[in-house]
């Protein structure tokens, strides 16, 4: 699990789409999709329910989102210690 994967997951959850997340993060959509796929494979859970091209955060995704935001905040705090 990579912090960039988590950052992409949070962006998707907060914006509601891979397209919007890619705009927010200034990254290509395919890269965002790949990071989400890798994260879901690592966790062994679907973090989003796929409805065609639409994504709806799953119950597992909701639970993970809380921890993911915390991890990203802790990483920012750690950078500030240097």
N, CA, C and O atoms as a GROMACS GRO file, in nm:
protein
  328
    1UNK      N    1   0.086  -0.117   0.000
    1UNK     CA    2   0.000   0.000   0.000
    1UNK      C    3   0.090   0.123   0.000
    1UNK      O    4   0.186   0.133   0.077
    2UNK      N    5   0.058   0.214  -0.086
    2UNK     CA    6   0.138   0.334  -0.108
    2UNK      C    7   0.054   0.456  -0.072
    2UNK      O    8  -0.067   0.457  -0.095
    3UNK      N    9   0.116   0.558  -0.015
    3UNK     CA   10   0.041   0.679   0.019
    3UNK      C   11  -0.023   0.743  -0.103
    3UNK      O   12  -0.128   0.806  -0.092
    4UNK      N   13   0.040   0.728  -0.219
    4UNK     CA   14  -0.020   0.785  -0.342
    4UNK      C   15  -0.149   0.710  -0.378
    4UNK      O   16  -0.242   0.770  -0.430
    5UNK      N   17  -0.153   0.579  -0.351
    5UNK     CA   18  -0.277   0.503  -0.373
    5UNK      C   19  -0.387   0.558  -0.282
    5UNK      O   20  -0.501   0.576  -0.324
    6UNK      N   21  -0.350   0.582  -0.158
    6UNK     CA   22  -0.447   0.632  -0.059
    6UNK      C   23  -0.493   0.772  -0.096
    6UNK      O   24  -0.611   0.804  -0.084
    7UNK      N   25  -0.400   0.855  -0.141
    7UNK     CA   26  -0.434   0.990  -0.185
    7UNK      C   27  -0.534   0.986  -0.300
    7UNK      O   28  -0.630   1.064  -0.303
    8UNK      N   29  -0.514   0.896  -0.394
    8UNK     CA   30  -0.607   0.881  -0.507
    8UNK      C   31  -0.743   0.834  -0.459
    8UNK      O   32  -0.846   0.886  -0.503
    9UNK      N   33  -0.744   0.736  -0.369
    9UNK     CA   34  -0.871   0.687  -0.315
    9UNK      C   35  -0.950   0.800  -0.249
    9UNK      O   36  -1.069   0.816  -0.275
   10UNK      N   37  -0.884   0.878  -0.165
   10UNK     CA   38  -0.951   0.988  -0.095
   10UNK      C   39  -1.005   1.090  -0.196
   10UNK      O   40  -1.117   1.138  -0.182
   11UNK      N   41  -0.926   1.121  -0.296
   11UNK     CA   42  -0.971   1.217  -0.398
   11UNK      C   43  -1.094   1.165  -0.472
   11UNK      O   44  -1.187   1.241  -0.499
   12UNK      N   45  -1.095   1.037  -0.505
   12UNK     CA   46  -1.213   0.979  -0.572
   12UNK      C   47  -1.334   0.986  -0.480
   12UNK      O   48  -1.443   1.025  -0.523
   13UNK      N   49  -1.314   0.949  -0.355
   13UNK     CA   50  -1.425   0.949  -0.258
   13UNK      C   51  -1.481   1.090  -0.239
   13UNK      O   52  -1.602   1.109  -0.230
   14UNK      N   53  -1.392   1.189  -0.233
   14UNK     CA   54  -1.436   1.325  -0.207
   14UNK      C   55  -1.495   1.395  -0.330
   14UNK      O   56  -1.583   1.480  -0.317
   15UNK      N   57  -1.448   1.359  -0.448
   15UNK     CA   58  -1.498   1.424  -0.569
   15UNK      C   59  -1.609   1.345  -0.638
   15UNK      O   60  -1.688   1.401  -0.713
   16UNK      N   61  -1.614   1.215  -0.611
   16UNK     CA   62  -1.720   1.133  -0.668
   16UNK      C   63  -1.688   1.069  -0.801
   16UNK      O   64  -1.771   0.996  -0.857
   17UNK      N   65  -1.568   1.095  -0.854
   17UNK     CA   66  -1.535   1.033  -0.982
   17UNK      C   67  -1.384   1.030  -1.004
   17UNK      O   68  -1.308   1.106  -0.945
   18UNK      N   69  -1.344   0.939  -1.090
   18UNK     CA   70  -1.203   0.929  -1.127
   18UNK      C   71  -1.162   1.052  -1.208
   18UNK      O   72  -1.051   1.102  -1.193
   19UNK      N   73  -1.251   1.099  -1.294
   19UNK     CA   74  -1.222   1.217  -1.376
   19UNK      C   75  -1.195   1.338  -1.287
   19UNK      O   76  -1.096   1.408  -1.306
   20UNK      N   77  -1.283   1.363  -1.191
   20UNK     CA   78  -1.265   1.478  -1.102
   20UNK      C   79  -1.142   1.461  -1.014
   20UNK      O   80  -1.071   1.557  -0.987
   21UNK      N   81  -1.116   1.338  -0.970
   21UNK     CA   82  -0.997   1.312  -0.888
   21UNK      C   83  -0.870   1.338  -0.969
   21UNK      O   84  -0.773   1.393  -0.918
   22UNK      N   85  -0.871   1.298  -1.096
   22UNK     CA   86  -0.753   1.320  -1.179
   22UNK      C   87  -0.728   1.470  -1.200
   22UNK      O   88  -0.613   1.514  -1.205
   23UNK      N   89  -0.835   1.546  -1.212
   23UNK     CA   90  -0.821   1.691  -1.225
   23UNK      C   91  -0.765   1.750  -1.096
   23UNK      O   92  -0.673   1.832  -1.099
   24UNK      N   93  -0.821   1.709  -0.983
   24UNK     CA   94  -0.776   1.760  -0.853
   24UNK      C   95  -0.628   1.731  -0.830
   24UNK      O   96  -0.554   1.818  -0.783
   25UNK      N   97  -0.586   1.610  -0.864
   25UNK     CA   98  -0.449   1.568  -0.838
   25UNK      C   99  -0.353   1.598  -0.952
   25UNK      O  100  -0.233   1.575  -0.942
   26UNK      N  101  -0.408   1.649  -1.062
   26UNK     CA  102  -0.330   1.679  -1.182
   26UNK      C  103  -0.255   1.555  -1.231
   26UNK      O  104  -0.134   1.558  -1.257
   27UNK      N  105  -0.330   1.446  -1.243
   27UNK     CA  106  -0.276   1.318  -1.292
   27UNK      C  107  -0.371   1.262  -1.397
   27UNK      O  108  -0.488   1.302  -1.404
   28UNK      N  109  -0.320   1.171  -1.479
   28UNK     CA  110  -0.405   1.112  -1.582
   28UNK      C  111  -0.505   1.014  -1.520
   28UNK      O  112  -0.477   0.951  -1.418
   29UNK      N  113  -0.621   1.003  -1.583
   29UNK     CA  114  -0.727   0.915  -1.532
   29UNK      C  115  -0.682   0.770  -1.523
   29UNK      O  116  -0.716   0.701  -1.427
   30UNK      N  117  -0.606   0.724  -1.621
   30UNK     CA  118  -0.563   0.584  -1.619
   30UNK      C  119  -0.475   0.556  -1.498
   30UNK      O  120  -0.480   0.447  -1.441
   31UNK      N  121  -0.393   0.653  -1.460
   31UNK     CA  122  -0.309   0.636  -1.342
   31UNK      C  123  -0.391   0.628  -1.214
   31UNK      O  124  -0.360   0.550  -1.125
   32UNK      N  125  -0.494   0.710  -1.206
   32UNK     CA  126  -0.584   0.709  -1.089
   32UNK      C  127  -0.655   0.574  -1.082
   32UNK      O  128  -0.664   0.514  -0.975
   33UNK      N  129  -0.706   0.528  -1.196
   33UNK     CA  130  -0.776   0.398  -1.201
   33UNK      C  131  -0.684   0.284  -1.158
   33UNK      O  132  -0.724   0.195  -1.083
   34UNK      N  133  -0.561   0.287  -1.206
   34UNK     CA  134  -0.464   0.182  -1.173
   34UNK      C  135  -0.434   0.183  -1.024
   34UNK      O  136  -0.428   0.077  -0.962
   35UNK      N  137  -0.415   0.300  -0.966
   35UNK     CA  138  -0.386   0.309  -0.823
   35UNK      C  139  -0.504   0.256  -0.741
   35UNK      O  140  -0.484   0.188  -0.640
   36UNK      N  141  -0.627   0.288  -0.782
   36UNK     CA  142  -0.744   0.237  -0.711
   36UNK      C  143  -0.750   0.086  -0.721
   36UNK      O  144  -0.774   0.018  -0.621
   37UNK      N  145  -0.728   0.032  -0.839
   37UNK     CA  146  -0.730  -0.113  -0.858
   37UNK      C  147  -0.624  -0.180  -0.770
   37UNK      O  148  -0.653  -0.281  -0.706
   38UNK      N  149  -0.503  -0.124  -0.767
   38UNK     CA  150  -0.396  -0.180  -0.685
   38UNK      C  151  -0.433  -0.178  -0.536
   38UNK      O  152  -0.409  -0.275  -0.464
   39UNK      N  153  -0.491  -0.068  -0.492
   39UNK     CA  154  -0.529  -0.056  -0.351
   39UNK      C  155  -0.637  -0.158  -0.316
   39UNK      O  156  -0.629  -0.224  -0.213
   40UNK      N  157  -0.737  -0.171  -0.402
   40UNK     CA  158  -0.844  -0.268  -0.376
   40UNK      C  159  -0.789  -0.411  -0.375
   40UNK      O  160  -0.832  -0.492  -0.294
   41UNK      N  161  -0.697  -0.441  -0.463
   41UNK     CA  162  -0.636  -0.574  -0.465
   41UNK      C  163  -0.555  -0.599  -0.338
   41UNK      O  164  -0.560  -0.708  -0.282
   42UNK      N  165  -0.480  -0.498  -0.294
   42UNK     CA  166  -0.401  -0.511  -0.173
   42UNK      C  167  -0.490  -0.535  -0.051
   42UNK      O  168  -0.459  -0.618   0.034
   43UNK      N  169  -0.600  -0.461  -0.044
   43UNK     CA  170  -0.692  -0.471   0.070
   43UNK      C  171  -0.785  -0.591   0.059
   43UNK      O  172  -0.840  -0.637   0.160
   44UNK      N  173  -0.803  -0.642  -0.062
   44UNK     CA  174  -0.895  -0.753  -0.082
   44UNK      C  175  -1.041  -0.714  -0.068
   44UNK      O  176  -1.126  -0.798  -0.038
   45UNK      N  177  -1.070  -0.586  -0.090
   45UNK     CA  178  -1.207  -0.535  -0.078
   45UNK      C  179  -1.234  -0.436  -0.190
   45UNK      O  180  -1.143  -0.365  -0.234
   46UNK      N  181  -1.358  -0.429  -0.235
   46UNK     CA  182  -1.399  -0.324  -0.327
   46UNK      C  183  -1.432  -0.201  -0.245
   46UNK      O  184  -1.519  -0.206  -0.158
   47UNK      N  185  -1.364  -0.092  -0.271
   47UNK     CA  186  -1.387   0.031  -0.198
   47UNK      C  187  -1.500   0.112  -0.260
   47UNK      O  188  -1.555   0.202  -0.196
   48UNK      N  189  -1.534   0.080  -0.383
   48UNK     CA  190  -1.644   0.145  -0.454
   48UNK      C  191  -1.730   0.039  -0.521
   48UNK      O  192  -1.681  -0.066  -0.563
   49UNK      N  193  -1.858   0.069  -0.531
   49UNK     CA  194  -1.950  -0.012  -0.610
   49UNK      C  195  -1.953   0.052  -0.748
   49UNK      O  196  -1.974   0.172  -0.762
   50UNK      N  197  -1.930  -0.030  -0.850
   50UNK     CA  198  -1.930   0.020  -0.987
   50UNK      C  199  -2.070   0.009  -1.045
   50UNK      O  200  -2.133  -0.097  -1.042
   51UNK      N  201  -2.119   0.122  -1.099
   51UNK     CA  202  -2.249   0.128  -1.164
   51UNK      C  203  -2.227   0.191  -1.301
   51UNK      O  204  -2.248   0.311  -1.321
   52UNK      N  205  -2.182   0.107  -1.396
   52UNK     CA  206  -2.141   0.160  -1.525
   52UNK      C  207  -2.014   0.239  -1.506
   52UNK      O  208  -1.914   0.186  -1.458
   53UNK      N  209  -2.015   0.365  -1.545
   53UNK     CA  210  -1.898   0.451  -1.526
   53UNK      C  211  -1.903   0.523  -1.391
   53UNK      O  212  -1.807   0.590  -1.353
   54UNK      N  213  -2.012   0.509  -1.321
   54UNK     CA  214  -2.027   0.576  -1.192
   54UNK      C  215  -1.970   0.491  -1.079
   54UNK      O  216  -1.973   0.368  -1.084
   55UNK      N  217  -1.920   0.560  -0.980
   55UNK     CA  218  -1.868   0.493  -0.861
   55UNK      C  219  -1.944   0.543  -0.739
   55UNK      O  220  -1.967   0.663  -0.723
   56UNK      N  221  -1.983   0.450  -0.654
   56UNK     CA  222  -2.044   0.484  -0.527
   56UNK      C  223  -1.961   0.416  -0.419
   56UNK      O  224  -1.934   0.296  -0.428
   57UNK      N  225  -1.922   0.491  -0.319
   57UNK     CA  226  -1.837   0.434  -0.216
   57UNK      C  227  -1.911   0.321  -0.144
   57UNK      O  228  -2.028   0.334  -0.110
   58UNK      N  229  -1.841   0.212  -0.122
   58UNK     CA  230  -1.899   0.096  -0.055
   58UNK      C  231  -1.889   0.112   0.096
   58UNK      O  232  -1.826   0.206   0.145
   59UNK      N  233  -1.952   0.022   0.170
   59UNK     CA  234  -1.942   0.025   0.316
   59UNK      C  235  -1.797   0.010   0.360
   59UNK      O  236  -1.752   0.079   0.452
   60UNK      N  237  -1.724  -0.080   0.296
   60UNK     CA  238  -1.581  -0.096   0.327
   60UNK      C  239  -1.504   0.031   0.294
   60UNK      O  240  -1.414   0.070   0.368
   61UNK      N  241  -1.539   0.096   0.184
   61UNK     CA  242  -1.476   0.220   0.144
   61UNK      C  243  -1.500   0.331   0.245
   61UNK      O  244  -1.410   0.409   0.275
   62UNK      N  245  -1.622   0.338   0.298
   62UNK     CA  246  -1.655   0.438   0.401
   62UNK      C  247  -1.568   0.418   0.525
   62UNK      O  248  -1.515   0.513   0.581
   63UNK      N  249  -1.554   0.292   0.566
   63UNK     CA  250  -1.471   0.263   0.684
   63UNK      C  251  -1.325   0.297   0.657
   63UNK      O  252  -1.257   0.355   0.742
   64UNK      N  253  -1.277   0.261   0.539
   64UNK     CA  254  -1.138   0.287   0.505
   64UNK      C  255  -1.109   0.436   0.489
   64UNK      O  256  -0.998   0.481   0.517
   65UNK      N  257  -1.208   0.512   0.443
   65UNK     CA  258  -1.190   0.655   0.419
   65UNK      C  259  -1.148   0.727   0.547
   65UNK      O  260  -1.062   0.816   0.542
   66UNK      N  261  -1.205   0.691   0.658
   66UNK     CA  262  -1.170   0.754   0.786
   66UNK      C  263  -1.021   0.732   0.815
   66UNK      O  264  -0.950   0.827   0.848
   67UNK      N  265  -0.976   0.609   0.803
   67UNK     CA  266  -0.835   0.576   0.829
   67UNK      C  267  -0.744   0.638   0.724
   67UNK      O  268  -0.634   0.683   0.756
   68UNK      N  269  -0.788   0.642   0.598
   68UNK     CA  270  -0.707   0.697   0.490
   68UNK      C  271  -0.681   0.845   0.511
   68UNK      O  272  -0.568   0.892   0.493
   69UNK      N  273  -0.783   0.919   0.549
   69UNK     CA  274  -0.766   1.062   0.576
   69UNK      C  275  -0.667   1.083   0.691
   69UNK      O  276  -0.583   1.172   0.686
   70UNK      N  277  -0.679   1.000   0.793
   70UNK     CA  278  -0.590   1.008   0.908
   70UNK      C  279  -0.445   0.980   0.867
   70UNK      O  280  -0.353   1.050   0.909
   71UNK      N  281  -0.425   0.877   0.785
   71UNK     CA  282  -0.290   0.844   0.737
   71UNK      C  283  -0.228   0.959   0.659
   71UNK      O  284  -0.111   0.992   0.678
   72UNK      N  285  -0.306   1.020   0.571
   72UNK     CA  286  -0.255   1.132   0.493
   72UNK      C  287  -0.220   1.250   0.582
   72UNK      O  288  -0.121   1.319   0.558
   73UNK      N  289  -0.302   1.275   0.683
   73UNK     CA  290  -0.274   1.384   0.776
   73UNK      C  291  -0.148   1.356   0.856
   73UNK      O  292  -0.067   1.446   0.878
   74UNK      N  293  -0.131   1.232   0.900
   74UNK     CA  294  -0.011   1.196   0.974
   74UNK      C  295   0.113   1.211   0.887
   74UNK      O  296   0.218   1.254   0.937
   75UNK      N  297   0.104   1.178   0.761
   75UNK     CA  298   0.217   1.194   0.669
   75UNK      C  299   0.253   1.342   0.655
   75UNK      O  300   0.371   1.377   0.654
   76UNK      N  301   0.154   1.428   0.644
   76UNK     CA  302   0.179   1.572   0.636
   76UNK      C  303   0.244   1.622   0.763
   76UNK      O  304   0.338   1.702   0.759
   77UNK      N  305   0.194   1.575   0.878
   77UNK     CA  306   0.251   1.616   1.006
   77UNK      C  307   0.396   1.573   1.017
   77UNK      O  308   0.480   1.647   1.069
   78UNK      N  309   0.427   1.454   0.970
   78UNK     CA  310   0.564   1.403   0.975
   78UNK      C  311   0.658   1.489   0.890
   78UNK      O  312   0.772   1.514   0.929
   79UNK      N  313   0.610   1.534   0.775
   79UNK     CA  314   0.692   1.620   0.689
   79UNK      C  315   0.727   1.749   0.763
   79UNK      O  316   0.837   1.803   0.748
   80UNK      N  317   0.633   1.797   0.842
   80UNK     CA  318   0.653   1.922   0.915
   80UNK      C  319   0.756   1.910   1.027
   80UNK      O  320   0.806   2.012   1.076
   81UNK      N  321   0.789   1.791   1.066
   81UNK     CA  322   0.887   1.770   1.172
   81UNK      C  323   1.030   1.786   1.125
   81UNK      O  324   1.121   1.801   1.206
   82UNK      N  325   1.051   1.783   0.994
   82UNK     CA  326   1.187   1.790   0.940
   82UNK      C  327   1.238   1.932   0.930
   82UNK      O  328   1.351   1.954   0.887
   0.00000   0.00000   0.00000
